[in-house]
């Protein structure tokens, strides 16, 4: 039985080579050699319409990377596109390198934080739009201690389920912990959620307080020396991070005051109630 033949269009082929790390001219050289076979420097310069001075520089880089091979026959120098198995090795090497970067990024980020020389104990970072909110969420993963959160509405539908699932997975892998205060407005926001409702974050303690007693109108997360404020509903899509230990410590007192007034809830029991509430909409 023959496998279904799946081939790239020319632009898709170029995109793949770009992802492999080749720039526009390098990708052009590789495809030229694939289409025309082994070529001399002069032939390749003419075929690809690249001047020889620039061509030498590109070729030296591509030969080192293993994308193009040099063959010497009867004192003549030929160049050819690397065998597909060689390219597969390059892809696998890039994959291992990317995995290594991902595996050690947390340690890298922690080291960078220690090396930073801060002239001022206070800084403010402003974020805007969906990508800004994603960046703020990701920054929270660097927390060294427990996060304290005032939760207004769900993040899932705003930042995208794939991103939130990845974020939640990282939260668990890094053994982070948080406490959340919510109101019934959080439950109501699930009415717009098209996906199966599921509490996927580990190490989270949840308490509820009625919005009449404490009207939460936006999100706020406290961790380390950071106060992160979110507003991503209707026309307001922005966030602010305040880096100041005194400000963060005062907001923690504020959080603990309302934490004592809020009522504990079991995530599993609350999930049943939440599904029932949404069916009534």
Helices and strands as residue ranges (DSSP letters): H 10-19, H 24-36, H 41-48, H 52-65, E 68-73, E 76-81, H 84-103, H 105-115, E 123-128, H 129-140, E 147-150, H 156-159, H 161-173, E 178-182, H 184-189, G 190-192, E 204-208, E 219-223, E 226-233, E 236-243, H 245-261, E 263-265, H 267-279
